[in-house]
């Protein structure tokens, strides 16, 4: 899962705590990545990020399976990760 946001964005700051928990809890099972759109402009352009936060979910083969724009609760993120193949 990749989350695109900014360190100064309020919803993004709330997501940061959730992402840190998920990264810790699923280390070795899932990649939870954060990209600050101001620092990673090229990557944000590649994924056509227009609003933040935006989460992009990938399956185990790296294929994009879903995109969500806006804040997301931990339980909702977990549902998407499981749908993408996380066991």
Secondary structure per residue as TSV (DSSP state, phi and psi in degrees):
chain	resnum	aa	ss	phi	psi
A	1	X	-	360.0	135.6
A	2	X	E	-117.3	132.5
A	3	X	E	-114.2	126.9
A	4	X	E	-107.9	128.0
A	5	X	E	-162.3	-154.4
A	6	X	-	-146.6	146.8
A	7	X	T	-68.1	-14.9
A	8	X	T	-99.4	-5.0
A	9	X	-	-85.1	127.0
A	10	X	H	-59.9	-52.3
A	11	X	H	-60.2	-33.6
A	12	X	H	-66.6	-38.2
A	13	X	H	-63.6	-39.8
A	14	X	H	-65.2	-38.9
A	15	X	H	-66.2	-32.3
A	16	X	H	-58.1	-40.6
A	17	X	H	-64.1	-44.8
A	18	X	H	-63.7	-44.0
A	19	X	H	-63.4	-39.0
A	20	X	H	-63.1	-42.2
A	21	X	H	-63.2	-46.5
A	22	X	H	-63.3	-41.0
A	23	X	H	-61.6	-42.3
A	24	X	H	-68.3	-47.1
A	25	X	H	-70.3	-27.9
A	26	X	T	-117.8	24.6
A	27	X	T	-56.1	128.0
A	28	X	T	87.0	-11.3
A	29	X	T	-111.6	-31.5
A	30	X	-	-145.7	146.9
A	31	X	-	-98.3	119.6
A	32	X	-	-112.7	110.7
A	33	X	E	-117.5	146.7
A	34	X	E	-123.4	134.6
A	35	X	E	-125.2	123.4
A	36	X	E	-78.0	119.8
A	37	X	T	-63.9	-20.2
A	38	X	T	-79.8	-31.2
A	39	X	T	-91.0	-30.5
A	40	X	-	-113.3	53.4
A	41	X	H	-57.6	-41.0
A	42	X	H	-64.3	-44.1
A	43	X	H	-65.6	-41.2
A	44	X	H	-61.9	-38.5
A	45	X	H	-67.1	-40.7
A	46	X	H	-57.8	-41.2
A	47	X	T	-93.6	9.2
A	48	X	T	53.0	49.7
A	49	X	-	-77.9	122.6
A	50	X	-	-115.3	-28.7
A	51	X	S	-130.3	150.0
A	52	X	S	-126.0	150.6
A	53	X	S	-75.9	150.0
A	54	X	E	-128.9	131.1
A	55	X	E	-110.7	137.4
A	56	X	E	-120.7	127.6
A	57	X	E	-104.1	137.6
A	58	X	E	-122.9	150.8
A	59	X	-	-83.5	-178.3
A	60	X	T	-62.9	-21.1
A	61	X	T	-92.0	0.1
A	62	X	S	89.5	7.6
A	63	X	-	-83.1	132.1
A	64	X	E	-66.3	127.9
A	65	X	E	-115.7	-21.0
A	66	X	E	-163.0	152.8
A	67	X	E	-132.2	139.7
A	68	X	E	-134.9	137.2
A	69	X	E	-111.9	128.6
A	70	X	S	112.8	175.1
A	71	X	-	-63.3	146.2
A	72	X	-	-136.6	130.9
A	73	X	-	-70.0	155.9
A	74	X	H	-57.1	-45.2
A	75	X	H	-60.1	-38.1
A	76	X	H	-68.9	-38.3
A	77	X	H	-64.5	-43.6
A	78	X	H	-60.6	-39.3
A	79	X	H	-59.2	-43.5
A	80	X	H	-67.2	-40.1
A	81	X	H	-64.0	-41.4
A	82	X	H	-66.5	-39.8
A	83	X	H	-63.7	-29.7
A	84	X	T	-83.6	-4.9
A	85	X	T	121.1	-2.4
A	86	X	-	-68.6	133.0
A	87	X	-	-114.6	360.0
